[in-house]
């Protein structure tokens, strides 16, 4: 490595610092809470709160993890590699649940399936029994709804993985005497692992940070314990201590995942999926119908039925609530989502690229830190960022006064805080898809490009960006949709007059007016359909 | 960005147009400072409940009001972090527990106004005049008209009686309304007695606790349980839509110290830039004209005793409210939360 290279490497490494700082700052604020010791509150939590909370979090994590992997891989496999009635439709349709926030899916399902809901009322009327069906507001119900809401991450990534991998490797497996089932388990699954594991880890992080959905199901998790300690016992210090423990667990999981993934190479030749359509496995009659039924079941439960219910509710409240301000809500939502998506995907690309150049521990650690914001509860993250930024702001204001400037710089009144906090939260979503595709680019391709005399920037721009297109595009879409659905950060850090659709949902749900929350929820779904459709179009046109 | 790529089909022009608009819009969003006589309000009370009032205030006085809503935890944290550079002049929030917290964290300042003193009764405001209740919300018993004899109802304490086993519905203990209710019971009955009552409630539960009062009311109507505890306006909303809804309201503890009441209220922030305007807004909110809108918007009771309540509310008859100062709810809230944990109230 020449001097210039070493210099460049150091520079590239340092450039990750500000990205890591975005989550390090709130983490530092959270960790700073350990200066205060509250043995009394801790003793209380240990005895009465934590046992339940830990058990619930664990069960939820395992259950949702297994379910999303099973659903995502089975659906992704069917849609990418097999042929059955409705395949083309489900190819697109199964991405749509992404546009539905999980707290919305939760309140719709609870509304439909609870004791006082339509289904159970009809059941009691028909059966004459006063006993209800199994309660939807339970750990089981929460697990099911989370799985329905989060499986698209795994589906999207697994489908991409199977498509890129193509049939060539499966054909090779067949010539080696493996049947189709063995080929799936022993070739396709291991080879697509970076994809579906990236999706699964996104789903789990989202789960750990969730507050809204578990509140609707009344399942106490680590996050609800944090909020209760903060808002019920007014102990922000202990709440932060709890949050830092959660962050520690997540960091551990991330490092473990990275180690498991890092030992293998997943590089493969580029054009494998060029003519995949011609090679699709034709499912036989009953198999084909089973495949269609499985796709339909998931799609109905995760998207079609909830959206229909939202439509009915929105219709009832539209006369009262729908006004010209909705244009502004939609516009703010889209602008915020696209700004954040652009920022995050650029940052994610850079993180993945530098990590590829320098696979060592130092860069690995910085990447882990920079992407763990996704597992921090939104409110903890935004407070953790808000406090230091407000402090800087105050210093600037005082400085401005000393210098005699009339208008102090107000960072926190601008969109800057909101964008930074959202970027910190969704860095993982921008990084994971890019990283998954990046692992498949061979070192040979890179060396060849370098051999042609291309500089580093040119290699990044002319080799990586085109090859990474599917990854970049999934990342853009995912972040866009995530920001649209995001509530706590937007709520706390938005500037005056910057209400988004999610803020409208909050205004209604905070007072228990679920039906009136349907209108803004439905708008989120409609706006979310735009990037989803774009993504599908793009992934079909790309090589 | 992908736009530099030669093959990018329809994305590149789209991206360029978006980038231009985005930058322009961001600049506009940043460059809107408040005017000197504007009033800035941070509110945890819903926008749709507050907006008509603020519009009226602007109409009457010509003063613009800038409103930022969020949940109370986020608002208090934001206010605290902003310190003396906060743009907020007024803090509006629900529940005395939250108002007490704001005062405790030194985020509010005392206001000595003859108008407010005349309009707001003493037990509905901070003893040090840092905040004032603007509407009263009663948390009381609701019951199934089909399954429960009205005579069998009496008090919060009675709901712990084994005769209600498997018949009681409660909302989650994480909601501040329940924390305040239990805190007020602690103030009156002491901690051991309150804990025994809460344990009795938990033993009587028909099903897991609910995330909101509306769901609870519907569960009573559907027959999942027979009695419950809610804020009255939630029932009012249902009755406004369905006058014959089979759930009735019962004023708790009328033989004793009265029904538990709480407030939604407002205070002037410690570092208010427009203190005079802020006080004027508070005085307006307590006035006869505003109290009607403030309370009726959400079917709550006006804090100003001279103002009459909405007709749905009047149909429930008058009741004796508990006269302990509502700030007690704030003082004891953390202890109440812990008590409910110990009692197994989720």
Interface residues (C-beta under 8 A of the other chain):
Chain A: X44 X48 X49 X110 X114 X115 X116 X120 X121 X124 X130 X132 X135 X137 X138 X215 X216 X217 X218 X220 X224 X227 X228 X230 X231 X232 X233 X234 X235 X236 X335 X338 X339 X342 X346 X379 X382 X383 X386 X387 X390 X391 X393 X394 X397 X407 X408 X410 X412 X413 X414 X415 X461 X465 X466 X469 X472 X473 X488 X491 X492 X494 X495 X496 X497 X498 X499 X503 X506 X507 X510 X511 X512 X513 X514 X538 X541
Chain B: X1 X2 X4 X5 X7 X9 X11 X18 X19 X21 X22 X25 X26 X29 X30 X32 X33 X40 X46 X47 X48 X66 X67 X68 X69 X70 X71 X72 X73 X74 X77 X78 X81 X82 X83 X84 X85 X87 X101 X172 X173 X174 X176 X179 X207 X208 X209 X210 X211 X212 X213 X214 X215 X218 X219 X221 X222 X223 X224 X234 X333 X334 X337 X338 X341 X342 X346
